[in-house]
Amino acid sequence: MADNHHGQWVGGISRRKFLGAAGSAGAVAIAGCSETDAENGSNGSGEVVVKGSSTVFPISDAMAQRFMDENSDVNVTVDSTGSGGGFENHFCPGEADINGASRPIKSEEEGHCAENDVTPIEMEVAGDALTMAVSPENDWVDCMSFDEMAQIWQEDGAETWADVNDDWPDEEFVLYGPDTTSGTFDWFTENVVGEAGDHRTDYEPTEDDNIIVEGLEDDPYAIGYFGYAYYAENEDRVKALEVKESEDDECGEPGLQEASDGTYPMARPLFVYPAAEALERDAVYDFVEFYIENSSADWIADEVRYVPANQDQVDKNMAALEDAAGN
């Protein structure tokens, strides 16, 4: 499906040939790219630097590996820095070509990018089921409402399980979650903690979701949250909770189908933001094109455990790529 779509956009020819066919404007564009490549010492090969969300990391990393298998002259590095950490410290200062994000870019981040002449291009590439998880030894809760989660995670919130429900143990929570630079933190704070107030700070924050898994595994009173892919990788080590938005709702379990069909209330979109300026370099353009074309592939769900992009999203992203490159 992706290959056929590619043909719709560039007629099955390479970007260089496509630009060349566009006439003198294309020739100027090619010259510009060549100069950039020469300045980078790449001479047609190149480096692509991807930072950002720990949730988006697995899909970007998989894309990078598959792309490099087909393009041995390009090196794509993918680092997990958090959505906000990536924008603030790497992407907006112009030191990364692409930023992964598990929430939309904020206006202040757009301002920071603009100060450095960096133009982010938003592309929704997948869907996720944010997952609240506990220890497998936790046998007293299988489903939580938004209100119960907010009681636990809000500033000055509940201290013990029994504070939320009398039937639960009178034992203090051991809390693990993403760092404040994380888009997962932002999404959960806005959509679940919400009007209850600010997200509490007395928890173990980390950008390494594997640390959350280890913490939950080792303590029966622990609770934490992360992207679904990390649960899917570790479902023998932690227990995922079902979720309901209100007490009157049915409990929904985290899963790709449930996130796709809307029966899981903590489903959310995932994004990558290439910089329009970086797309002038062939290596970055080609990688982003590859990313878009493969974002609807079956292996996204089967191997990386995300909801693949639908065809409308693929079309929209390809149009944004072409527009950003001036094609």
N, C-alpha and C positions, 0 to 999 in steps of 0.2 A: 504493500500500500504506500509506504514511504517513497519507494523508488518511482512509482508512477506519479506521485505528487510532485516529486522533484522535476520530472519531465514537464509538468505543467508550467513550472516557473521559469526554467532556463533551457527548456528544449533538449535536455539531456547532454548539454555541452558544459565544459568547465567554466568557472567564473571568468578566468582570463579571456577565453574565447568570446564569452558573452559580452564582456566589456569592450573587447576589441571590435566586435561587430557593431557596437553602438556609435562608432565613428570617432571623431577627434576628441570629444569629451571623454570617451572611454580611454583613448590613448593617453590623455593627461592623467586620468585616474591610475592607469597602469604605471606610468612614470613615477607618480607619487608613491605608489606602493613599493616600486623597485628601490627608490631612494630610501624609503623607510627601512626596507629589508637590508639594504647595504649598510645603513647606519647601525643597524642592530647586528651586523656581522652575520646575518643569516643566509643571505643570498638565495632566497627561495625557501629555505627551511625556516624554523623559528621556534620561539617559546610562547606558550600561552599560560598565563597565570590566573588561576581561579581561586578565589577566597570565599568566605561567607558561612552560611548556615550549616550546622552539624547535621540537621535533618536532610538538607539537600545534598550533603557530601556524598552519601552512597551512590546516588544516581549520577552526579557529576563525575565521580571517580570511575564508575563503570563506563560512562561515555568516553572518558579520557583514555582508558585502557583499550577500548574497542577502536577508537579513532587512531591511536598510535600503532595498533596492529596493522592498520591499513596505510598509515603515513609515518614511516620510520624516520623521516627527516624533521618531524615536529615533536617537541617535548611539551606535554601538558602537565602542569603541576597543580594539584588540588589540595587545599588546606582548609581545615575546619577552624574557623575563627569566631563563629556566631554571625548572625545576619548583621546586627548593628556594629559589631567589632570589625567585620569586613568592610562595611561602608565607611566607617569612621577612620580606620587605620590603614586601609590598603586601597580600596577602590576609588573613593572620592579624592584622595591625594594623588591618584594617577599611577599607583604602584601595582595595580591588578587590572587585568583586562575584563574580568567577569566576576560578579558577586552573586552567590546563591543566597536566597532569602526565603524564609518560611512565613513571611508576611510582606505586604506591600512596602515600598520605600516610603520613608517619612518626609514631610516637607522640609524639615531642617536638614535632612541628609541630601535632598535635592539641592538645597542652597549651598551646602558644603561642596558638593560636586561642581556646581556652577562656578564657585569661586576659583576652582582649579581647571576650568574649561573641560570638565568631564561631563558627557551627556549620557545618562543611563537610559537604556531601552528595555522596557518591561516586557517579559515573556513568561506567561504561565505555562509550565512544562509538565506538571504532574499534580496529583492529589495525595493527601496523607490523612490518616486517622490518628490524631493525637491520642496517645494511650496513657491512662492512669494505671499504675501497676503496684502490686504489693508482693510480699513474700509468699511463696507457695505454702508456708506454714500458717498463713492467715486464713482461718476457717470461719470467720464471723461476718465477712462482708464480701458480696459478689457483685453488687451494683451500687452506684452512688449517684445522687442528684447533683445538679450544678450548685444548689444551695449547700449541700453537705461538703462538697469540695471547697466552696468559698469559705465556709466556716473554718476549714483546716488551713487554707492557704492565705487568708487575708491577714493584714497587719494586726497584731494583738488578737489573733484568732485562737481557736481551741488549742489546748495543750495536751489533752489526752483523748484517746478514742471514745471514752465514756462521755466526754464533754459534748460530743456530737450525737451519740446514741447511747442511751442507758444500757442497752443490751451488749454494747461493745466493751472490751477490757478497760479497766482504769489504769492504763499504761500510757506513758508519754509517746507522742509521735516521734519517729526518727525520719526527718524529711530530706529528700534528695530531689534536685531539679536543675533545670538549665540556668546558666548565668544570666545576669541582667542584660547582657549584650545580645542575647539570643532572641530570634524571632519567635521561637516556641514560647519563651517567657512572655513576650509581648502579646502574642495571640491569647494565651491562657489568661493573662491578667485582664485583658480587655473583654474577653468573651465569657469568662467563667467567674473570676473574682469580681470583675465589673463594678457595679454600684456599691458593692460591699466595702470598697476602698482599695488601698494599695496592697500589692503582693507583699507578704511578710519577708523579712530579710534573714531571720534566724533559721536558715536551712543550709544544706550543703550544696553550694552552687558549682556547676562544672560545665565546660563545653565538651567534655568527653562522656557521651551517653553510656559508654561501657562502665564507667565508674558508678553511675546510677544503678545499672543492672547488678553490679557486684554488691552495692549497698543494700539493695532490696533482698538479694539472695541470702545475705548473711544475718538479717535481723527480722524477726517475725512482726515487729511493730513499725517497720519502715513502710513508707509510701513515697512514690515519686512519679514523674511523668516525662515522656519523651515521644519521638516519632514512632510510628507503627513499625517501621523496618527494623528498629532495634529490638522491639518485642518479638517480631517474627523470627529473628535470628536467635532469640534466647527464651522461647516459650517453655522450654524445659527447666528454666532457672527462675523465672518469675511468673506471677499470676496477673493477668490483665483483668481489670474490672469492667463490667458493663456500665453504661452511663445513660442517664435520662435527664432531660433538660429541666423538668419539673416533677413533682411528686406524682402527678396524675398521668405522666407519660409511661409508655412501655420502655423497659430497659433495652438498650441497643448495644451489641457487642462490637468492639473495634475490628474492622476488617476491610479489605479492599472493595469488595462488592457493596458492603454496607456504606462505606464512604462515598462510593459512586452513586448509589441509588437514594441517598439521603436519609437512611434509617439510623445512621450513627451521628449523634449531635456534635461531636468534636471533629468532624471532617473539615479540612481546610486546603486551600490551594498552595502550591509551591512555585517559586519563581526563580529565574536567572535574569540578571541584568548585565548584558554586555555593554561596554562603552562604545558609543558611535565612533569615537576617534580610534579606538583599538581595532574596529572592524575594517579600517583602511589597510590593515596588515593581512595578507592572505592567510596566514596560519590561523589567526583569530576568526576571520570570516568563515573559513572552511570548517573549523571546529564547531562554531555556532550553527552553521548550516547542517552539519552532521547531527548535532544535538537535536535540532528541531525535527529533522527527518526521522530520527529514531525514537522520539519521545512518545510516539503512539504504538511502538512495537510491543509484541506480547511479552518479550523478555523483561520489560520494565516491571510487570506484575509478577512474573514467574520467578525471576532471579533477584530483583532488588526490592520487591514488595511495596511498590507504589501503585497508585491508580494512574495508568497511562493517560497522556493527553488525548482528547478526542480530535476528530478531523477539523472541526471549526477552530480549535486552538492552534493546531498545526498550521492551518491556512493563515490565521491572524499573525502568528509569529513569523512565518515566512514573508508575509507582506511587510511586517515591521523591519525585518532584516534587509529586504530589498530597498525599502524607503531610506533606511539609515545609511545604506551604502550608496545612495543616489542612483539606483538602477531603475 
